[in-house]
Amino acid sequence: MTQQKTSILASNATVRIMTPWGLGTGFLLGDYELIVTNRHVVQGCRQVVLATDTFKKRIANVLYTDPLYDLAFVEQPDGLAVGSLQLAFEGYEVKDGDPILAIGHPLGLKYTNTNGIVSKASRNVDGVQYIQTDAAINPGNSGGPLLSEEGLVVGVNTFIMSEGQNLGFALHYSLLRKSLEEYRAAGSVYSVRCISCSNIVTESTLQAGYCPFCGMKMNQEDFKGKLYIPGVMARKVEEMLTKLGYDVNIVRDGRDSWTVSDENLNINITYSPESCYLSSSCVLCRLPQEDIGRLYSFLLQQNYKVPGVTFSISGGHVKISTRRIRNTDFHSETAYTLFENYINACHRYSDILINRYHCIPAEVAE
């Protein structure tokens, strides 16, 4: 299989995983009808939000967490129309120097492919077998697949050594296979691997918070989840979004960012605790190929006429943004009115630019 075909196959089977604390990557294994990721991506969550470029965000249940191998399994929601990957067959040999491909969403950059080679086919770290690779792996790649030349999953991208360069580590596929089989043997019900004795513990076998096999105290966050307490500004933003009719569990991208998907538009809201400012932007459309001067004149006029928003062009995209709001100036009632008007303006101007100025719709531009 060519690298391009492998990349397309992996992209179609890869999902974005969002929690109140951050984001990561997961991938669908067709034979198991499960989404595989890292435990640290979903840690503290019994539910996460999944998204791809082909379906809207939806909530999915976490089914299995594994602190020993830093693994987690998430349910495949009904109607999830994505491709799937195949796990390397038992006995498949990964060799030093083999070409590999890693895919994920590093630093929020969707569906990024990085290729490289296997630096060390079997690297023991704290008693766990990993594949060491020189493929660039960054925050957001966690939980993504490491693929062989044939497009088989040979590892789960798990961590890097920040002290060096191009030192990435993926959990060996044999340990993923072992975990999948043990999860099935436990009844395919919510379960957690005991980090002490390595047995699988289900909610029904858990004994007063302790492992029934070795008596180890289990991490209660794995079973009950962790309470999410938003910051002061995040709470105000989410109160506003709730009042506007949005489910904050769906639109939340992380601790201080939200994406409202309204019809064919994505409205991004971000709060920066460092600067203490809230900002919002939306790609309305892409520039047309003709009569661009008339479009520029219109946008400049609207910048003077429409209070509270700014029109701009970046990378061929026409954007509309709210003017930055300082946290001390953010009040629920005025913010509700501002964002209601802003969302309405996004739709109104998208229609005007497409129908009157022949701009390319945003969903095509994406």
C-alpha positions as CSV (number, residue, x, y, z in Angstrom):
1,M,0.0,0.0,0.0
2,T,1.3,3.5,-0.9
3,Q,1.9,6.0,1.8
4,Q,-0.8,8.2,0.3
5,K,-3.4,5.4,0.5
6,T,-2.3,4.6,4.0
7,S,-2.8,8.2,5.0
8,I,-6.3,8.4,3.5
9,L,-7.3,5.1,5.2
10,A,-6.0,6.4,8.5
11,S,-7.6,9.8,8.2
12,N,-11.0,8.2,7.5
13,A,-10.7,6.0,10.6
14,T,-9.4,8.7,13.0
15,V,-11.5,10.8,15.3
16,R,-11.0,13.8,17.5
17,I,-11.7,13.2,21.2
18,M,-12.6,16.2,23.3
19,T,-13.0,16.5,27.1
20,P,-13.3,19.5,29.5
21,W,-9.6,19.2,30.0
22,G,-8.3,19.0,26.5
23,L,-8.3,17.0,23.3
24,G,-6.6,14.0,21.8
25,T,-6.9,11.4,19.0
26,G,-8.7,8.0,18.7
27,F,-9.1,5.5,15.9
28,L,-11.7,2.9,15.0
29,L,-10.7,-0.8,15.0
30,G,-13.3,-2.4,12.7
31,D,-12.9,-6.0,14.0
32,Y,-13.7,-4.8,17.5
33,E,-16.2,-2.0,16.8
34,L,-14.3,0.1,19.4
35,I,-12.4,3.4,19.3
36,V,-9.0,3.1,20.8
37,T,-7.1,6.0,22.5
38,N,-4.9,6.7,25.5
39,R,-6.2,6.7,29.1
40,H,-4.6,10.1,29.7
41,V,-6.8,11.5,26.9
42,V,-10.0,10.5,28.6
43,Q,-8.9,10.4,32.2
44,G,-11.6,11.4,34.7
45,C,-14.3,11.1,32.1
46,R,-17.1,8.4,31.7
47,Q,-18.2,10.2,28.6
48,V,-16.3,12.2,25.9
49,V,-17.2,14.1,22.8
50,L,-16.2,12.7,19.4
51,A,-15.9,14.5,16.1
52,T,-14.7,14.0,12.5
53,D,-15.0,16.1,9.4
54,T,-17.9,14.1,8.2
55,F,-20.3,14.1,11.2
56,K,-21.3,16.5,13.9
57,K,-20.0,16.2,17.5
58,R,-21.6,13.6,19.6
59,I,-21.2,12.2,23.1
60,A,-19.8,8.6,23.5
61,N,-19.3,6.4,26.6
62,V,-15.8,5.4,27.8
63,L,-15.8,1.6,28.1
64,Y,-12.4,0.7,29.4
65,T,-9.4,2.4,31.0
66,D,-6.0,1.0,31.6
67,P,-3.4,2.8,33.8
68,L,-0.8,0.2,33.2
69,Y,-0.7,0.5,29.4
70,D,-2.2,4.0,29.2
71,L,-5.1,2.6,27.1
72,A,-8.8,3.4,26.8
73,F,-11.6,2.1,24.7
74,V,-14.6,4.3,23.7
75,E,-17.9,3.1,22.2
76,Q,-18.5,3.5,18.5
77,P,-21.7,5.6,18.4
78,D,-24.6,4.5,16.1
79,G,-24.3,6.1,12.7
80,L,-20.6,6.9,13.0
81,A,-19.8,6.8,9.3
82,V,-16.0,6.5,9.4
83,G,-13.6,4.0,8.0
84,S,-11.8,1.5,10.2
85,L,-8.3,0.2,10.7
86,Q,-7.0,-3.4,11.1
87,L,-4.7,-4.4,13.9
88,A,-1.5,-6.1,13.0
89,F,-2.0,-9.9,13.0
90,E,-0.6,-12.0,15.7
91,G,3.1,-12.6,15.1
92,Y,3.6,-9.6,12.8
93,E,7.2,-8.5,13.1
94,V,8.0,-4.9,13.5
95,K,11.7,-4.3,12.6
96,D,14.2,-1.5,13.3
97,G,14.2,0.8,10.3
98,D,10.7,0.0,9.1
99,P,8.9,3.0,7.6
100,I,5.9,4.0,9.7
101,L,3.1,6.7,9.7
102,A,1.6,8.5,12.7
103,I,-1.6,10.4,12.5
104,G,-3.3,12.7,14.9
105,H,-4.3,16.2,15.8
106,P,-1.1,17.8,17.3
107,L,-1.8,21.1,19.0
108,G,-5.3,21.1,17.5
109,L,-4.1,20.8,13.9
110,K,-6.6,18.3,12.5
111,Y,-5.5,15.1,10.7
112,T,-1.8,15.7,10.6
113,N,0.4,12.9,9.1
114,T,4.0,12.4,10.1
115,N,6.1,9.7,8.7
116,G,9.4,8.3,9.9
117,I,11.0,5.0,10.8
118,V,11.1,2.6,13.6
119,S,14.1,3.6,15.7
120,K,13.8,0.6,18.0
121,A,11.2,-2.1,17.4
122,S,11.0,-3.1,21.1
123,R,11.8,-0.6,23.8
124,N,11.0,-1.5,27.4
125,V,9.9,1.4,29.5
126,D,8.9,0.7,33.1
127,G,8.1,-2.9,32.2
128,V,5.9,-2.0,29.2
129,Q,6.8,-2.7,25.6
130,Y,6.8,0.3,23.2
131,I,7.9,1.0,19.7
132,Q,10.3,3.9,19.5
133,T,10.0,6.1,16.4
134,D,11.4,9.3,15.1
135,A,8.0,10.4,13.6
136,A,7.1,13.8,15.1
137,I,4.6,13.2,17.9
138,N,3.2,16.2,19.8
139,P,0.4,17.0,22.3
140,G,-2.9,16.1,20.5
141,N,-1.3,13.1,18.8
142,S,-1.9,11.0,21.9
143,G,-4.1,8.0,21.2
144,G,-3.5,8.1,17.5
145,P,-2.5,5.0,15.4
146,L,1.1,4.1,14.4
147,L,0.8,2.4,11.0
148,S,3.0,0.0,9.1
149,E,3.7,0.3,5.4
150,E,0.8,-2.1,4.8
151,G,-1.6,0.2,6.7
152,L,-1.8,-2.1,9.8
153,V,-1.9,-0.7,13.3
154,V,1.4,-1.6,15.0
155,G,1.1,0.8,17.9
156,V,-0.8,3.5,19.8
157,N,1.1,6.8,20.0
158,T,1.5,7.4,23.7
159,F,4.3,9.7,24.8
160,I,7.5,11.5,23.9
161,M,10.7,12.3,25.7
162,S,10.7,16.0,25.9
163,E,14.4,16.2,26.7
164,G,15.3,15.0,23.2
165,Q,14.1,15.4,19.7
166,N,12.1,12.9,17.6
167,L,11.8,10.5,20.5
168,G,8.3,9.1,20.3
169,F,6.9,6.0,21.8
170,A,3.9,3.9,20.8
171,L,2.4,1.1,22.8
172,H,3.2,-2.2,21.0
173,Y,0.3,-3.7,19.1
174,S,0.6,-7.0,21.0
175,L,-0.3,-5.3,24.3
176,L,-3.3,-3.6,22.6
177,R,-4.4,-7.0,21.3
178,K,-4.0,-8.5,24.8
179,S,-6.1,-5.7,26.3
180,L,-8.9,-6.0,23.7
181,E,-9.1,-9.8,24.3
182,E,-9.2,-9.4,28.1
183,Y,-11.8,-6.7,27.8
184,R,-14.0,-9.1,25.8
185,A,-13.3,-11.9,28.3
186,A,-14.6,-9.6,31.1
187,G,-17.9,-9.3,29.3
188,S,-17.3,-6.2,27.3
189,V,-18.7,-4.1,30.2
190,Y,-17.1,-1.0,31.7
191,S,-13.8,-2.2,33.3
192,V,-10.4,-1.0,34.5
193,R,-7.1,-2.8,34.6
194,C,-5.5,-3.0,38.1
195,I,-2.1,-1.3,37.9
196,S,-0.8,-3.7,40.6
197,C,-1.8,-7.2,39.6
198,S,-2.8,-6.4,36.0
199,N,-6.3,-8.1,36.3
200,I,-9.4,-6.6,34.8
201,V,-11.8,-5.2,37.3
202,T,-15.4,-4.5,36.4
203,E,-17.9,-2.3,38.4
204,S,-19.6,-5.5,39.6
205,T,-16.4,-7.1,40.8
206,L,-15.0,-4.0,42.5
207,Q,-15.0,-4.5,46.2
208,A,-15.6,-1.3,48.2
209,G,-13.2,0.5,45.9
210,Y,-10.5,-2.2,46.0
211,C,-9.3,-4.7,43.5
212,P,-10.9,-8.1,44.3
213,F,-7.7,-9.9,43.2
214,C,-4.9,-8.2,45.1
215,G,-6.6,-5.7,47.4
216,M,-5.1,-2.6,45.6
217,K,-7.0,0.6,46.1
218,M,-8.4,1.5,42.7
219,N,-8.4,5.0,41.3
220,Q,-12.0,6.1,41.9
221,E,-11.9,8.6,39.1
222,D,-11.6,5.7,36.7
223,F,-15.0,4.4,37.9
224,K,-16.9,7.5,38.9
225,G,-15.3,10.2,36.7
226,K,-14.0,13.5,37.8
227,L,-16.1,16.5,38.5
228,Y,-15.5,19.3,36.0
229,I,-15.5,22.7,37.6
230,P,-15.1,25.5,35.0
231,G,-13.2,28.7,35.7
232,V,-15.2,31.9,36.5
233,M,-15.0,33.1,32.9
234,A,-15.7,29.7,31.4
235,R,-18.7,29.3,33.6
236,K,-20.1,32.7,32.4
237,V,-19.5,31.7,28.7
238,E,-21.2,28.4,29.2
239,E,-24.2,30.0,31.0
240,M,-24.5,32.3,28.0
241,L,-24.3,29.4,25.5
242,T,-26.9,27.4,27.4
243,K,-29.2,30.4,27.3
244,L,-28.7,30.5,23.6
245,G,-29.8,26.9,23.4
246,Y,-26.5,25.0,23.0
247,D,-25.4,21.9,24.8
248,V,-22.1,23.0,26.4
249,N,-21.0,19.3,26.7
250,I,-21.1,19.2,22.9
251,V,-19.7,22.7,22.0
252,R,-16.9,22.6,24.5
253,D,-13.5,22.0,22.9
254,G,-11.5,22.2,26.1
255,R,-11.3,24.2,29.3
256,D,-11.4,27.6,27.6
257,S,-12.6,27.1,24.0
258,W,-15.9,26.3,22.3
259,T,-17.1,25.6,18.8
260,V,-20.7,26.3,17.9
261,S,-21.6,24.4,14.7
262,D,-24.6,26.2,13.2
263,E,-25.8,24.7,9.9
264,N,-22.7,25.1,7.6
265,L,-20.8,27.5,9.8
266,N,-18.3,26.9,12.7
267,I,-18.2,29.7,15.2
268,N,-15.1,29.5,17.4
269,I,-15.1,31.1,20.9
270,T,-11.8,31.3,22.8
271,Y,-10.9,32.8,26.2
272,S,-7.3,33.5,27.0
273,P,-6.6,33.4,30.8
274,E,-3.2,35.0,30.1
275,S,-4.6,38.1,28.4
276,C,-8.0,38.0,30.1
277,Y,-9.8,38.5,26.7
278,L,-12.6,36.6,25.0
279,S,-12.7,36.5,21.2
280,S,-14.8,34.8,18.6
281,S,-14.4,34.2,14.9
282,C,-16.2,32.5,12.1
283,V,-15.2,31.6,8.5
284,L,-18.1,32.9,6.3
285,C,-16.8,31.8,2.9
286,R,-13.9,31.7,0.6
287,L,-12.9,34.5,-1.8
288,P,-14.4,34.4,-5.3
289,Q,-12.1,34.4,-8.3
290,E,-13.7,37.4,-9.9
291,D,-14.9,40.9,-8.9
292,I,-12.9,40.8,-5.7
293,G,-12.5,44.6,-5.6
294,R,-16.3,45.1,-5.2
295,L,-16.2,42.5,-2.3
296,Y,-13.4,44.4,-0.6
297,S,-15.3,47.7,-0.8
298,F,-18.4,46.0,0.7
299,L,-16.4,44.5,3.6
300,L,-14.7,47.8,4.4
301,Q,-18.1,49.5,4.5
302,Q,-19.5,46.9,6.8
303,N,-16.6,47.4,9.2
304,Y,-17.8,50.9,9.7
305,K,-21.5,50.2,9.7
306,V,-21.8,47.1,11.9
307,P,-20.9,47.7,15.6
308,G,-19.0,45.1,17.7
309,V,-17.7,43.0,14.8
310,T,-14.8,43.1,12.4
311,F,-14.6,41.6,8.8
312,S,-11.2,40.3,7.6
313,I,-9.6,38.1,5.0
314,S,-7.0,35.5,6.0
315,G,-5.7,32.8,3.7
316,G,-8.4,33.4,1.1
317,H,-11.1,33.0,3.8
318,V,-13.5,35.8,4.7
319,K,-14.0,36.0,8.4
320,I,-16.2,37.8,10.8
321,S,-15.0,38.3,14.4
322,T,-16.3,39.9,17.5
323,R,-14.1,42.6,19.0
324,R,-12.2,41.2,22.0
325,I,-14.0,41.4,25.3
326,R,-12.1,41.8,28.6
327,N,-13.3,39.5,31.3
328,T,-14.3,42.4,33.5
329,D,-16.5,43.7,30.8
330,F,-18.3,40.4,30.2
331,H,-21.8,40.5,31.6
332,S,-24.3,37.7,31.0
333,E,-27.2,39.8,29.7
334,T,-25.2,42.1,27.4
335,A,-23.0,39.1,26.2
336,Y,-26.2,37.1,25.4
337,T,-27.5,39.9,23.2
338,L,-24.1,40.4,21.6
339,F,-23.5,36.8,20.7
340,E,-27.1,36.2,19.6
341,N,-26.7,39.2,17.2
342,Y,-23.2,37.9,16.2
343,I,-24.5,34.4,15.3
344,N,-27.3,35.9,13.3
345,A,-24.8,38.2,11.5
346,C,-22.7,35.1,10.6
347,H,-25.6,33.5,8.8
348,R,-26.8,36.8,7.2
349,Y,-23.4,37.8,5.8
350,S,-22.6,34.3,4.7
351,D,-25.7,34.3,2.6
352,I,-25.0,37.8,1.2
353,L,-21.4,37.0,0.3
354,I,-22.3,33.8,-1.4
355,N,-25.4,35.0,-3.3
356,R,-24.4,38.6,-4.1
357,Y,-20.6,38.4,-4.4
358,H,-20.3,34.7,-5.6
359,C,-18.0,33.7,-2.8
360,I,-17.4,29.9,-2.2
361,P,-19.4,28.4,0.7
362,A,-17.5,27.7,3.9
363,E,-18.2,24.0,3.8
364,V,-16.4,23.8,0.5
365,A,-13.6,25.9,1.7
366,E,-13.1,23.6,4.7
